[in-house]
Amino acid sequence: MSAREQSQSGAFSSASRSLFEAEEEETAAPGRCLSLLPWDRFSAWLHCVCVVGFDLELGQAVEVIYPQHSKLTDKEKTSICYLSFPDSNSGCLGDTQFCFRFRQSSSRRLSLHCMLDQLDRDLPVSLKKDSAYYYGYVYFRQVRDKTLKRGYFQKSLVLISKLPYIHLFHTVLRHIAPEYFVKNEPFLEAVCSDVDHWPPPVPGKTLNLPIMGIIMKVNVWLFTGFPPSPFDYTQISIALPTVHEVDLFRCFCPVFFHIQMLWELVLLGEPVVVMAPSPSESSDTVLALVSCISPLKYCSDFRPYFTIHDSEFKEYTTRTQAPPSVILGVTNPFFAKTLQHWPHIVRIGEIKLPGEVPKQVKVKKLKNLKTLDSKPGVYTSYKPYLNRDEEIIKQLQKGVQQKRPAEAQSVILRRYFLELTQSFIIPLERYVASLMPLQKSISPWKSPPQLRQFSQEDFMKTLEKAGPQLTSGLKGDWIGLYRHFLKSPNFNGWFRTRRKEMTQKLEALHLEALCNEDLLFWSQKHTEVETVDLVLKLKNKLFQADREHLPMKPDTMEKLQMHIDTIILALPDDLQDILLKTGTT
């Protein structure tokens, strides 16, 4: 385990201990620091559960929201209604599962979430909560029913959550939805009650989650990379090695020979539309694309399933401006015409695991097509910066011939994407780390020094000796790829996060430097006005450090508080009273 992993592991175990200890204390002594309200445990996993039915007069309508106190705006309800039903010509008879994502209308915060936000901060990007969006996990059933005027029973059970735990929630729905369609609301109430007894989703802990007579054993996986070792299956009904991953190989099979080009398009934040026959294929493929650049965060918008009723429909289909940086998954044939001007279109057919890998299909240039070809393939004029890696193609082809399990094929593909992304990002990490001022330049009596500016040309100069060639054998125009990436939303998001982390580290080092000074001795050599000013500044720094969870040594906060208390006690009584009552802003 690396030093970074050990440090993260320590932070997580400490945070998880404090969370569970707070819960235990709360049971013994109600009203203490962390108040566990009814449904707090539920809301750590889900915002609500919805049932969307089809009304002959109204069309789709939200019939049930549970728990009943859950808040959804009218706009959010409308989005859920349209996104919970397949929007295609394929009919989708039987049961269909898929995922969608929509913009949250307003910010909400619940009591348990402040602790969970702290845990969320250091998670891999693939497991972080979505701050401005909700995920909808859908189980849609359409069966013939002559007793209904429409001739069909059409209903969706939908889990609404901020967590991108695709595999977990699809598994939950597979278990509960068929029974719900028979037993209706009392069953739904029992399901929600079970979820309200789940432990919080603490990173790195193996959790037992009871749900309607079975126990799911899951691990909210601590690090990006590969799943933990298999669980002991004794007494466990369902074991999920990961909570969030889609079947990568199955998703990329229809565009097998273009995986590296698709990786580049996602890395660069290019506008991509995935046209699929059903929401299942659409959502899985979009989620697979977004995950292929992990551990780098995809910083633009992505919609695993997008319909003509979406509020962004006009914005995304207009021809008066260039398409935005977004990945859309669509099923309605209408999009073949309205999105024909988009620069990159991925058309996939029915996703299956074939006995043989699809034959190589050349990339088709959109400008040469009057109407979009209906055959599966990638339609783009994009010329990749990197030469194609034939080894990964041969390795996966061999796996198909040898009937290697799809899970193993996905692990190979995931490892390939991970190593490719890491080879690309390590030179950037190394250069940005060099922008950090030296620790000896941090003085307790001056403001923390600033980070040096990012210089594109200085970074490019580092690539000759410390570029991706150190970890990747791929040839091609790496310089061109970096120049394009530096203009992308993914770079902006990545650098903004790194700059914030480094600035917080400087603040933490500055506080540690202050703690190592004899502040009482300093105060005795200065005026009361200067001493009061110091106390107020130290109090404010303490407040900010706590609020921002600065990465400090465990005893720094306590030492700083002791310094403040010692200085205050050395002041006259009237000043002591004022300073002890004075809060921070």
C-alpha positions as CSV (number, residue, x, y, z in Angstrom):
1,M,0.0,0.0,0.0
2,S,1.4,3.4,-1.0
3,A,1.9,6.3,1.4
4,R,-1.1,8.1,-0.2
5,E,-3.3,5.0,0.2
6,Q,-2.2,4.6,3.9
7,S,-2.9,8.2,4.6
8,Q,-6.3,8.0,2.9
9,S,-7.1,4.7,4.6
10,G,-6.3,6.3,8.0
11,A,-8.5,9.3,7.2
12,F,-11.4,7.1,6.2
13,S,-11.1,4.7,9.2
14,S,-11.0,7.8,11.5
15,A,-13.9,9.4,9.7
16,S,-16.0,6.2,9.7
17,R,-15.2,5.6,13.4
18,S,-16.4,9.1,14.2
19,L,-19.6,8.6,12.2
20,F,-20.4,5.3,13.9
21,E,-19.3,6.5,17.3
22,A,-21.6,9.5,16.9
23,E,-24.5,7.2,16.1
24,E,-23.8,5.0,19.1
25,E,-23.5,8.1,21.4
26,E,-26.8,9.5,19.9
27,T,-28.6,6.2,20.8
28,A,-27.4,6.6,24.4
29,A,-27.8,10.3,24.7
30,P,-30.3,11.9,22.3
31,G,-29.7,15.5,21.1
32,R,-25.9,15.3,20.9
33,C,-23.7,16.6,18.0
34,L,-25.0,14.3,15.2
35,S,-28.8,14.1,15.3
36,L,-30.1,11.0,13.5
37,L,-33.5,12.0,12.4
38,P,-36.1,9.5,11.0
39,W,-35.1,8.7,7.4
40,D,-31.6,10.0,7.8
41,R,-30.1,6.6,7.0
42,F,-32.4,6.3,4.0
43,S,-31.4,9.7,2.7
44,A,-27.7,8.8,2.9
45,W,-28.4,6.3,0.1
46,L,-31.6,7.5,-1.7
47,H,-33.5,10.7,-2.1
48,C,-36.8,8.9,-2.7
49,V,-38.5,6.1,-4.6
50,C,-41.1,7.0,-7.3
51,V,-43.7,5.0,-9.1
52,V,-44.4,6.4,-12.6
53,G,-47.5,5.0,-14.4
54,F,-49.2,5.8,-17.7
55,D,-52.4,7.7,-17.6
56,L,-54.6,7.8,-20.8
57,E,-55.3,11.5,-20.4
58,L,-52.2,12.8,-18.8
59,G,-49.5,10.5,-20.2
60,Q,-46.8,9.6,-17.8
61,A,-47.5,10.6,-14.2
62,V,-45.8,10.2,-10.8
63,E,-48.3,8.0,-8.9
64,V,-46.3,7.5,-5.7
65,I,-43.4,9.2,-4.0
66,Y,-41.9,7.5,-0.9
67,P,-41.1,8.5,1.8
68,Q,-44.0,10.9,1.5
69,H,-42.1,13.9,3.0
70,S,-39.5,13.7,0.1
71,K,-39.4,17.0,-1.8
72,L,-39.4,17.1,-5.6
73,T,-40.1,20.3,-7.6
74,D,-42.6,20.2,-10.4
75,K,-39.8,20.4,-12.9
76,E,-38.0,17.5,-11.3
77,K,-41.2,15.4,-11.3
78,T,-41.7,16.2,-15.0
79,S,-38.1,15.1,-15.8
80,I,-38.6,11.9,-13.9
81,C,-41.9,11.2,-15.7
82,Y,-40.5,11.5,-19.2
83,L,-37.1,9.8,-18.4
84,S,-38.7,6.8,-16.7
85,F,-40.4,5.5,-19.9
86,P,-38.6,4.2,-23.0
87,D,-38.7,6.7,-25.9
88,S,-38.1,4.5,-29.0
89,N,-39.8,2.4,-31.7
90,S,-38.5,-0.9,-30.2
91,G,-41.5,-1.2,-27.9
92,C,-39.6,-2.6,-25.0
93,L,-42.1,-5.3,-24.1
94,G,-41.4,-7.1,-20.9
95,D,-39.0,-5.7,-18.3
96,T,-36.3,-3.1,-19.0
97,Q,-33.7,-1.6,-16.7
98,F,-31.8,1.6,-17.3
99,C,-30.4,4.7,-15.7
100,F,-30.9,8.4,-16.3
101,R,-29.4,11.6,-14.9
102,F,-31.1,15.0,-14.6
103,R,-30.3,18.4,-13.1
104,Q,-31.4,19.1,-9.6
105,S,-33.6,22.2,-9.3
106,S,-32.7,23.2,-5.8
107,S,-30.1,22.4,-3.2
108,R,-31.1,20.4,-0.1
109,R,-29.1,19.3,2.9
110,L,-30.0,16.8,5.6
111,S,-28.4,16.4,9.0
112,L,-26.4,13.2,8.4
113,H,-25.0,14.6,5.1
114,C,-22.3,16.9,6.6
115,M,-20.4,13.9,7.8
116,L,-21.0,12.0,4.6
117,D,-19.7,15.0,2.6
118,Q,-16.4,14.7,4.5
119,L,-16.2,11.0,3.6
120,D,-17.1,11.8,0.0
121,R,-14.3,14.3,-0.4
122,D,-11.5,11.8,-0.8
123,L,-13.4,9.1,-2.7
124,P,-12.4,8.1,-6.3
125,V,-14.3,10.2,-8.8
126,S,-16.3,7.2,-9.9
127,L,-17.9,7.0,-6.4
128,K,-18.4,10.6,-5.5
129,K,-21.9,12.0,-5.1
130,D,-23.3,14.2,-7.9
131,S,-23.6,17.6,-6.3
132,A,-26.0,19.2,-8.9
133,Y,-27.6,16.1,-10.4
134,Y,-29.8,13.2,-9.5
135,Y,-29.5,9.7,-10.9
136,G,-32.7,7.8,-11.7
137,Y,-32.5,4.0,-11.6
138,V,-35.4,2.5,-13.5
139,Y,-37.2,-0.8,-13.7
140,F,-39.8,-0.5,-16.4
141,R,-42.5,-3.1,-17.0
142,Q,-44.7,-3.3,-20.2
143,V,-46.9,-6.3,-20.6
144,R,-50.2,-6.9,-22.5
145,D,-53.3,-6.4,-20.4
146,K,-56.7,-6.6,-22.1
147,T,-58.4,-5.3,-18.9
148,L,-56.8,-1.9,-19.5
149,K,-58.1,0.6,-22.2
150,R,-54.7,1.0,-23.6
151,G,-54.2,-2.8,-23.8
152,Y,-50.9,-2.6,-21.9
153,F,-49.7,-2.4,-18.3
154,Q,-46.9,0.2,-18.3
155,K,-45.3,1.2,-15.1
156,S,-41.8,2.1,-13.8
157,L,-40.3,1.7,-10.3
158,V,-37.6,4.4,-10.0
159,L,-34.9,4.9,-7.3
160,I,-33.7,8.6,-7.1
161,S,-30.2,9.1,-5.7
162,K,-27.2,11.4,-5.8
163,L,-24.9,8.3,-5.7
164,P,-23.6,6.9,-8.9
165,Y,-23.9,3.3,-7.6
166,I,-25.2,1.9,-10.9
167,H,-24.5,-1.8,-10.1
168,L,-25.9,-1.7,-6.6
169,F,-29.2,0.0,-7.4
170,H,-29.8,-2.1,-10.5
171,T,-29.3,-5.2,-8.4
172,V,-31.7,-3.8,-5.7
173,L,-34.4,-3.2,-8.4
174,R,-34.0,-6.6,-9.9
175,H,-34.8,-8.1,-6.5
176,I,-37.7,-5.8,-5.4
177,A,-39.4,-4.6,-8.6
178,P,-41.1,-7.8,-9.8
179,E,-42.6,-8.3,-6.3
180,Y,-43.6,-4.7,-6.1
181,F,-45.7,-5.0,-9.2
182,V,-47.7,-7.7,-7.5
183,K,-47.9,-6.3,-3.9
184,N,-47.9,-2.5,-4.5
185,E,-47.5,0.2,-1.9
186,P,-47.3,-1.8,1.4
187,F,-44.3,-3.7,-0.2
188,L,-42.7,-0.3,-1.2
189,E,-43.0,0.9,2.4
190,A,-41.3,-2.2,3.7
191,V,-38.5,-1.8,1.2
192,C,-37.9,1.8,2.3
193,S,-37.9,0.8,5.9
194,D,-35.2,-1.8,5.1
195,V,-33.1,0.9,3.5
196,D,-33.6,3.2,6.5
197,H,-31.8,0.5,8.6
198,W,-28.7,0.3,6.3
199,P,-25.4,1.6,7.7
200,P,-24.1,4.7,6.0
201,P,-22.0,4.2,2.8
202,V,-18.7,4.6,4.5
203,P,-15.7,4.1,2.1
204,G,-13.5,1.1,2.6
205,K,-16.0,-0.7,4.8
206,T,-17.7,-4.0,3.9
207,L,-21.4,-3.4,4.5
208,N,-24.3,-5.9,5.0
209,L,-27.4,-4.4,3.4
210,P,-30.6,-6.3,4.2
211,I,-33.4,-5.9,1.6
212,M,-36.6,-7.8,1.6
213,G,-35.3,-11.1,2.9
214,I,-31.8,-11.1,1.4
215,I,-28.6,-9.6,2.5
216,M,-26.4,-7.8,0.0
217,K,-22.7,-7.6,0.9
218,V,-21.0,-4.6,-0.7
219,N,-17.9,-2.6,-0.4
220,V,-18.0,1.1,-1.1
221,W,-14.6,0.7,-2.7
222,L,-11.9,2.8,-1.3
223,F,-9.5,3.2,-4.3
224,T,-9.8,3.4,-8.0
225,G,-8.3,0.5,-9.9
226,F,-9.6,-2.9,-9.4
227,P,-12.1,-4.6,-7.1
228,P,-11.1,-6.0,-3.7
229,S,-10.7,-9.7,-3.3
230,P,-13.9,-11.8,-3.5
231,F,-16.1,-12.0,-0.4
232,D,-16.7,-14.9,1.8
233,Y,-20.2,-15.9,0.5
234,T,-21.3,-17.7,3.7
235,Q,-24.7,-16.4,4.9
236,I,-24.8,-13.9,2.0
237,S,-27.5,-13.9,-0.6
238,I,-25.9,-11.5,-3.0
239,A,-22.2,-10.3,-3.0
240,L,-21.3,-7.3,-5.1
241,P,-17.5,-6.7,-5.5
242,T,-18.2,-3.2,-6.7
243,V,-21.2,-0.9,-6.4
244,H,-20.7,1.3,-9.5
245,E,-19.3,-0.5,-12.5
246,V,-21.1,-1.3,-15.7
247,D,-20.1,-4.3,-17.9
248,L,-17.4,-2.5,-19.9
249,F,-16.6,-5.2,-22.5
250,R,-20.3,-5.8,-23.3
251,C,-20.8,-2.0,-23.8
252,F,-17.8,-1.5,-26.1
253,C,-18.3,-4.7,-28.1
254,P,-20.3,-2.9,-30.9
255,V,-17.5,-0.4,-31.4
256,F,-14.7,-2.7,-30.4
257,F,-12.0,-1.4,-32.8
258,H,-12.5,2.2,-31.9
259,I,-12.1,2.1,-28.1
260,Q,-8.9,4.1,-28.1
261,M,-10.4,6.9,-30.3
262,L,-13.5,7.0,-28.0
263,W,-11.1,7.3,-25.0
264,E,-9.5,10.4,-26.7
265,L,-12.9,11.9,-27.5
266,V,-14.1,11.5,-23.8
267,L,-10.7,12.8,-22.5
268,L,-11.0,15.9,-24.6
269,G,-14.6,16.6,-23.6
270,E,-15.8,16.4,-27.3
271,P,-19.6,16.4,-27.9
272,V,-20.7,12.7,-28.4
273,V,-24.1,11.3,-29.0
274,V,-24.8,7.6,-28.5
275,M,-27.7,6.3,-30.6
276,A,-29.1,3.0,-29.3
277,P,-32.2,0.9,-29.8
278,S,-33.2,1.0,-26.1
279,P,-32.5,3.0,-22.9
280,S,-30.6,0.0,-21.5
281,E,-28.0,0.1,-24.2
282,S,-28.0,3.9,-24.3
283,S,-27.4,4.4,-20.6
284,D,-24.9,1.6,-20.2
285,T,-22.8,2.8,-23.1
286,V,-22.8,6.5,-21.9
287,L,-21.8,5.4,-18.4
288,A,-19.0,3.1,-19.9
289,L,-17.7,6.1,-21.9
290,V,-17.6,8.4,-18.9
291,S,-15.8,5.7,-16.8
292,C,-13.1,5.0,-19.4
293,I,-11.0,8.0,-18.4
294,S,-11.1,7.1,-14.6
295,P,-9.4,8.1,-12.3
296,L,-9.7,11.4,-14.2
297,K,-13.1,13.0,-13.6
298,Y,-15.3,13.7,-16.6
299,C,-16.2,17.3,-15.9
300,S,-18.8,18.0,-18.6
301,D,-22.5,17.0,-18.6
302,F,-23.5,13.5,-19.5
303,R,-27.0,12.1,-20.0
304,P,-27.2,8.3,-20.0
305,Y,-30.7,8.6,-21.4
306,F,-31.9,11.8,-23.1
307,T,-35.4,12.5,-24.6
308,I,-37.0,15.1,-26.8
309,H,-38.9,16.3,-23.7
310,D,-35.8,17.2,-21.8
311,S,-35.5,20.9,-20.8
312,E,-32.0,21.1,-22.6
313,F,-33.4,19.7,-25.8
314,K,-33.5,23.0,-27.7
315,E,-30.1,24.0,-26.4
316,Y,-28.5,20.7,-27.5
317,T,-30.2,20.4,-30.9
318,T,-29.8,24.0,-32.2
319,R,-27.6,24.5,-35.3
320,T,-27.0,28.2,-34.5
321,Q,-24.0,27.3,-32.3
322,A,-21.5,24.5,-31.9
323,P,-22.8,21.5,-29.8
324,P,-21.8,21.8,-26.1
325,S,-19.3,19.5,-24.4
326,V,-21.7,16.7,-23.4
327,I,-22.3,13.0,-23.9
328,L,-25.9,12.1,-24.8
329,G,-27.6,8.7,-24.9
330,V,-30.7,8.7,-27.2
331,T,-33.1,6.1,-28.5
332,N,-35.7,8.1,-30.5
333,P,-35.0,7.9,-34.3
334,F,-36.0,11.6,-34.5
335,F,-32.5,12.3,-33.1
336,A,-30.8,10.8,-36.2
337,K,-32.0,13.9,-38.0
338,T,-31.8,16.6,-35.3
339,L,-28.3,15.6,-34.1
340,Q,-26.9,14.9,-37.5
341,H,-24.7,18.1,-37.2
342,W,-23.0,16.7,-34.1
343,P,-19.3,16.0,-34.8
344,H,-19.2,12.5,-33.2
345,I,-22.0,9.9,-33.4
346,V,-21.7,6.4,-32.0
347,R,-24.5,4.2,-33.3
348,I,-24.9,0.8,-31.6
349,G,-27.3,-2.0,-32.3
350,E,-28.6,-4.5,-29.8
351,I,-25.8,-5.2,-27.3
352,K,-25.0,-8.9,-27.0
353,L,-22.0,-10.9,-26.1
354,P,-21.3,-12.5,-29.5
355,G,-19.4,-15.6,-30.1
356,E,-17.0,-13.6,-32.1
357,V,-15.8,-10.0,-32.0
358,P,-17.6,-7.8,-34.7
359,K,-15.7,-7.4,-37.9
360,Q,-13.7,-4.2,-38.1
361,V,-15.8,-1.3,-39.4
362,K,-14.1,1.8,-40.8
363,V,-14.9,5.1,-39.2
364,K,-17.4,6.9,-41.4
365,K,-17.1,10.6,-42.0
366,L,-20.2,12.6,-41.3
367,K,-19.6,15.2,-43.9
368,N,-19.8,12.5,-46.6
369,L,-23.3,11.4,-45.5
370,K,-26.5,13.0,-46.6
371,T,-28.5,11.0,-44.1
372,L,-27.1,9.1,-41.2
373,D,-26.4,5.4,-42.0
374,S,-28.4,3.1,-39.8
375,K,-25.6,0.6,-39.4
376,P,-23.7,0.4,-36.1
377,G,-20.4,2.2,-36.1
378,V,-18.6,5.5,-35.3
379,Y,-19.4,8.5,-37.4
380,T,-16.8,11.2,-37.1
381,S,-14.1,13.2,-39.0
382,Y,-11.9,13.1,-35.9
383,K,-8.3,11.9,-36.5
384,P,-6.8,10.3,-33.3
385,Y,-3.6,11.8,-31.9
386,L,-2.2,8.4,-30.9
387,N,-1.5,5.4,-32.9
388,R,-3.9,2.5,-32.3
389,D,-2.8,-0.1,-29.8
390,E,-3.1,-3.4,-31.6
391,E,-2.1,-5.4,-28.6
392,I,-5.3,-4.7,-26.6
393,I,-7.4,-5.6,-29.7
394,K,-5.6,-9.0,-30.1
395,Q,-5.8,-9.7,-26.4
396,L,-9.6,-9.2,-26.3
397,Q,-10.1,-11.1,-29.6
398,K,-8.1,-14.0,-28.1
399,G,-10.4,-13.9,-25.1
400,V,-13.5,-14.2,-27.2
401,Q,-12.0,-17.2,-29.1
402,Q,-11.1,-18.9,-25.8
403,K,-14.5,-18.1,-24.3
404,R,-12.9,-16.0,-21.6
405,P,-15.7,-14.8,-19.2
406,A,-17.1,-11.3,-19.9
407,E,-16.1,-10.2,-16.4
408,A,-12.5,-11.0,-17.1
409,Q,-12.6,-9.2,-20.5
410,S,-14.0,-6.2,-18.7
411,V,-11.2,-6.2,-16.1
412,I,-8.6,-6.4,-19.0
413,L,-10.3,-3.4,-20.7
414,R,-10.6,-1.4,-17.5
415,R,-7.0,-2.0,-16.7
416,Y,-6.0,-0.8,-20.2
417,F,-8.0,2.4,-19.9
418,L,-6.7,3.0,-16.4
419,E,-3.1,2.6,-17.4
420,L,-3.6,4.8,-20.5
421,T,-5.2,7.6,-18.4
422,Q,-2.5,7.3,-15.8
423,S,0.3,7.5,-18.4
424,F,-1.4,10.7,-19.7
425,I,-2.1,12.3,-16.3
426,I,1.2,11.5,-14.4
427,P,3.3,14.2,-16.3
428,L,0.6,16.8,-15.5
429,E,0.6,15.7,-11.8
430,R,4.3,15.9,-11.7
431,Y,4.5,19.4,-13.2
432,V,1.6,20.8,-11.0
433,A,3.4,19.4,-7.9
434,S,6.4,21.5,-8.9
435,L,4.3,24.7,-8.7
436,M,4.0,24.2,-4.9
437,P,6.3,26.6,-2.9
438,L,9.0,25.1,-0.8
439,Q,8.1,24.4,2.8
440,K,10.9,26.5,4.1
441,S,9.3,29.6,2.4
442,I,6.3,29.3,4.8
443,S,6.5,31.8,7.6
444,P,4.1,31.8,10.5
445,W,4.1,35.6,10.5
446,K,3.2,36.1,6.8
447,S,0.3,34.9,4.7
448,P,0.9,31.5,3.1
449,P,2.8,31.8,-0.2
450,Q,0.9,31.6,-3.5
451,L,1.2,28.7,-6.0
452,R,3.2,29.5,-9.1
453,Q,1.2,30.0,-12.3
454,F,0.6,27.1,-14.7
455,S,2.6,27.7,-17.8
456,Q,1.6,25.6,-20.9
457,E,5.0,26.1,-22.5
458,D,6.9,25.2,-19.3
459,F,4.8,22.0,-19.0
460,M,5.4,21.1,-22.6
461,K,9.2,21.3,-22.0
462,T,9.0,18.7,-19.3
463,L,7.5,16.1,-21.6
464,E,10.7,15.5,-23.5
465,K,12.3,13.8,-20.4
466,A,9.3,13.1,-18.2
467,G,6.5,12.5,-20.6
468,P,4.0,9.6,-21.0
469,Q,6.7,7.6,-22.8
470,L,8.1,6.6,-19.4
471,T,5.0,4.5,-18.7
472,S,3.4,3.9,-22.1
473,G,4.7,2.3,-25.3
474,L,2.1,4.0,-27.4
475,K,3.4,6.3,-30.2
476,G,1.7,9.3,-31.7
477,D,1.3,13.0,-31.3
478,W,1.2,13.2,-27.5
479,I,2.1,16.9,-27.6
480,G,-1.0,17.6,-29.8
481,L,-3.2,15.6,-27.4
482,Y,-1.9,17.6,-24.4
483,R,-2.4,20.9,-26.2
484,H,-6.0,20.0,-27.0
485,F,-6.6,18.6,-23.5
486,L,-5.4,21.9,-21.9
487,K,-8.3,23.7,-23.6
488,S,-10.9,21.2,-22.4
489,P,-13.4,21.2,-19.5
490,N,-11.7,18.1,-18.1
491,F,-8.4,19.9,-17.7
492,N,-10.2,22.9,-16.1
493,G,-12.0,20.7,-13.6
494,W,-8.9,18.7,-12.8
495,F,-6.6,21.7,-12.3
496,R,-9.2,23.6,-10.3
497,T,-9.4,20.6,-7.9
498,R,-5.6,20.3,-7.7
499,R,-5.1,24.0,-7.1
500,K,-7.7,23.9,-4.2
501,E,-6.0,20.8,-2.7
502,M,-2.6,22.5,-2.9
503,T,-3.9,25.8,-1.5
504,Q,-5.4,23.9,1.4
505,K,-2.1,22.1,2.0
506,L,-0.3,25.5,2.2
507,E,-2.9,26.8,4.7
508,A,-2.4,23.6,6.8
509,L,1.4,24.0,6.7
510,H,1.0,27.6,7.7
511,L,-1.2,26.6,10.7
512,E,1.3,24.0,11.7
513,A,4.1,26.6,11.5
514,L,2.0,28.9,13.8
515,C,1.6,26.0,16.3
516,N,5.3,25.5,16.6
517,E,5.8,29.2,17.6
518,D,5.7,30.5,21.2
519,L,2.7,32.7,20.6
520,L,2.3,33.7,24.3
521,F,5.9,35.0,24.3
522,W,5.1,37.0,21.0
523,S,1.9,38.5,22.6
524,Q,3.9,39.7,25.7
525,K,6.1,41.8,23.4
526,H,3.2,43.4,21.5
527,T,0.4,45.7,22.4
528,E,-3.0,44.5,23.6
529,V,-4.6,45.7,20.3
530,E,-2.1,43.5,18.3
531,T,-2.6,40.6,20.6
532,V,-6.4,40.8,20.3
533,D,-6.0,41.0,16.5
534,L,-3.9,37.8,16.6
535,V,-6.5,36.0,18.7
536,L,-9.3,36.9,16.3
537,K,-7.2,35.8,13.3
538,L,-6.3,32.5,15.0
539,K,-10.0,31.9,15.9
540,N,-11.0,32.5,12.3
541,K,-8.3,30.3,10.9
542,L,-9.4,27.5,13.3
543,F,-13.0,27.9,12.2
544,Q,-12.0,27.8,8.5
545,A,-9.7,24.8,9.0
546,D,-12.5,22.9,10.6
547,R,-15.1,23.9,7.9
548,E,-12.8,23.0,5.0
549,H,-11.3,19.9,6.6
550,L,-7.8,21.0,6.0
551,P,-5.3,18.2,5.7
552,M,-3.5,18.7,9.0
553,K,-1.7,16.6,11.5
554,P,-4.2,15.3,14.1
555,D,-3.1,17.4,17.0
556,T,-2.7,20.7,15.2
557,M,-6.2,22.0,15.9
558,E,-5.9,21.1,19.6
559,K,-2.5,22.8,19.9
560,L,-3.8,26.0,18.2
561,Q,-6.8,26.1,20.5
562,M,-4.5,25.8,23.5
563,H,-2.4,28.7,22.2
564,I,-5.5,30.8,21.9
565,D,-6.7,29.9,25.4
566,T,-3.3,30.6,26.9
567,I,-3.0,34.1,25.2
568,I,-6.6,35.0,26.3
569,L,-5.9,34.0,29.9
570,A,-2.9,36.4,30.0
571,L,-5.0,39.4,29.0
572,P,-7.1,41.6,31.4
573,D,-10.4,40.2,32.6
574,D,-12.6,42.5,30.6
575,L,-10.8,41.5,27.4
576,Q,-10.9,37.9,28.4
577,D,-14.7,38.1,28.6
578,I,-15.1,39.7,25.3
579,L,-12.7,37.3,23.5
580,L,-14.2,34.2,25.0
581,K,-17.7,35.3,23.8
582,T,-16.5,36.3,20.4
583,G,-17.2,33.8,17.6
584,T,-15.8,33.7,14.1
585,T,-17.1,34.6,10.7
